[in-house]
Amino acid sequence: MTETRAPIRYRIVPERSHLWADGHSTLHPIHLETDGFEGFIEADTTDGSLHLDVAPKASLALDADRLKSGNGLYDYELERRLDMRRYPRITGEVRSVVPVEGDNRVRVEGDLSFHGVTNRVQGDVTFRVLDADTIEIEGEKVIDMRSFGVKPPKMLILRVDPEIKIRARLVAERER
């Protein structure tokens, strides 16, 4: 008889979960960095590893106004282009997780909602059980901002490449 396991619910720790975004312009690289992810992850991590016989679930969110480069001109233009007052949150919902080659690697597919547009995206991530109560998920993905209805900025000689490399690390702790 096979034992049925239940997923463990983890809460994303905002101050330990980070997003980095890197883009290019005709003048110089653009770098954004923030913490502040919120949400949860449900997964079977019995015996210190991820088991996929129980489908993992996750929901995460990030306030769009946390996206800052430290350059006032870029930050103003980013706020304007993303229409942060109208679309204040970036959200993600995991739809499926399947194993891929490599230690602790899985392919995650889900819905990413940004700037009022929801797209199905997928990418490979590394899943680690840090201790009995803490997990970490890390991955990166190149996203074309035009697929979310965002026009890349063009000002005089400044042009921003529409493709942005996003890297994220989520740290989550077991809910009690």
C-alpha positions in Angstrom: 0.0 0.0 0.0 1.4 3.4 -1.0 1.4 6.1 1.7 -0.2 9.4 0.6 1.7 12.4 1.7 0.4 15.9 2.2 2.1 19.0 1.0 3.8 21.3 3.5 2.7 25.0 3.3 5.5 27.5 3.4 5.2 31.3 3.7 7.6 33.4 1.5 9.8 35.5 3.6 9.7 39.0 2.0 13.0 40.3 3.5 14.9 37.1 2.4 13.4 36.9 -1.1 14.9 39.0 -3.9 14.4 39.9 -7.5 17.2 41.2 -9.8 16.4 42.6 -13.3 19.0 43.5 -15.8 18.5 45.3 -19.1 20.5 47.3 -21.6 20.2 50.7 -23.1 22.1 52.6 -25.7 23.9 54.4 -22.9 24.6 51.8 -20.2 23.3 48.7 -18.4 20.1 49.1 -16.3 19.9 47.1 -13.0 17.0 46.8 -10.6 17.1 45.0 -7.3 14.5 44.5 -4.6 13.2 42.3 -1.9 9.6 42.0 -0.8 8.0 39.0 -2.4 4.9 37.7 -0.6 2.9 34.6 -1.0 3.1 30.8 -0.3 4.5 27.6 -1.6 2.9 24.2 -1.0 5.2 21.2 -1.6 6.0 17.8 -0.3 9.5 18.1 1.0 9.5 14.9 3.2 13.0 13.6 3.9 14.7 16.8 2.8 13.9 16.7 -0.9 11.1 17.7 -3.3 8.6 15.0 -4.2 6.4 15.6 -7.2 3.8 12.9 -6.6 1.9 15.6 -4.8 1.7 18.6 -7.2 3.4 21.7 -5.8 1.4 24.9 -5.7 2.6 28.5 -5.3 1.3 32.0 -5.4 3.5 35.0 -5.2 3.2 38.8 -5.5 5.5 41.8 -5.6 4.5 45.4 -5.3 5.5 47.1 -8.6 6.6 50.3 -6.9 9.5 48.3 -5.3 11.2 48.2 -8.7 13.9 50.8 -8.5 17.2 51.3 -10.2 18.5 54.2 -8.1 18.5 56.4 -11.2 15.8 59.0 -10.8 15.2 59.3 -14.6 14.9 55.6 -15.2 12.7 55.1 -12.1 10.3 57.9 -13.2 10.1 56.4 -16.7 9.6 52.9 -15.3 6.8 54.1 -13.0 5.1 55.9 -15.9 5.6 53.0 -18.4 4.3 50.4 -16.0 1.4 52.6 -14.9 2.0 51.5 -11.3 -1.0 53.3 -9.9 -3.3 51.3 -12.2 -1.3 48.0 -12.0 0.3 48.0 -8.5 1.1 44.3 -8.2 3.0 41.7 -10.1 1.7 38.2 -9.5 2.5 34.7 -10.3 0.6 31.4 -10.0 2.3 28.0 -10.5 0.4 25.6 -12.8 2.8 22.7 -13.1 6.1 21.4 -12.0 8.1 18.7 -13.7 11.6 17.3 -13.1 14.5 18.1 -15.5 18.1 16.9 -15.6 20.3 18.3 -12.9 20.5 18.3 -9.2 17.3 19.7 -7.6 16.2 21.2 -10.9 12.5 21.4 -11.9 10.6 23.1 -14.8 7.9 25.4 -13.5 5.1 26.6 -15.7 2.6 29.2 -14.5 0.8 32.5 -15.1 2.6 35.8 -14.7 0.5 38.9 -14.4 2.2 42.2 -15.0 0.9 45.6 -16.3 -2.6 44.2 -16.6 -1.5 41.3 -18.9 -1.3 37.6 -17.9 1.0 35.3 -19.9 1.8 31.7 -19.4 5.6 31.4 -18.8 7.9 28.6 -18.0 11.5 28.2 -16.7 13.9 26.0 -14.9 14.5 26.6 -11.2 16.7 25.1 -8.5 14.8 23.9 -5.5 16.7 23.4 -2.2 15.6 22.3 1.2 17.8 24.4 3.5 16.7 22.9 6.8 13.6 21.2 8.3 11.6 24.5 8.1 13.1 26.4 5.2 13.2 26.0 1.4 14.8 28.1 -1.3 13.9 28.4 -5.0 16.1 30.2 -7.5 15.9 30.8 -11.2 16.1 33.2 -14.1 14.2 34.0 -17.2 14.5 36.5 -20.1 11.2 38.4 -20.6 10.3 40.6 -23.5 8.4 43.6 -21.9 6.4 44.0 -25.1 4.6 40.7 -24.4 3.1 42.4 -21.4 2.1 45.5 -23.3 5.0 47.7 -22.1 6.7 49.8 -24.8 10.5 50.1 -24.3 11.5 53.7 -23.5 13.0 55.8 -26.2 14.2 59.3 -25.3 16.4 61.3 -27.6 19.5 59.0 -28.0 18.4 56.6 -25.2 16.8 53.4 -26.3 16.1 50.5 -23.9 16.2 46.9 -25.2 12.8 45.2 -24.7 14.4 42.0 -23.3 15.0 42.0 -19.6 16.8 39.2 -17.7 14.9 38.5 -14.4 16.5 36.5 -11.6 14.7 35.6 -8.4 15.4 33.9 -5.2 12.5 32.9 -3.0 13.1 31.8 0.6 10.1 30.3 2.4 9.5 29.1 5.9 7.1 26.4 7.1 3.9 27.8 8.4 3.0 26.7 11.9 
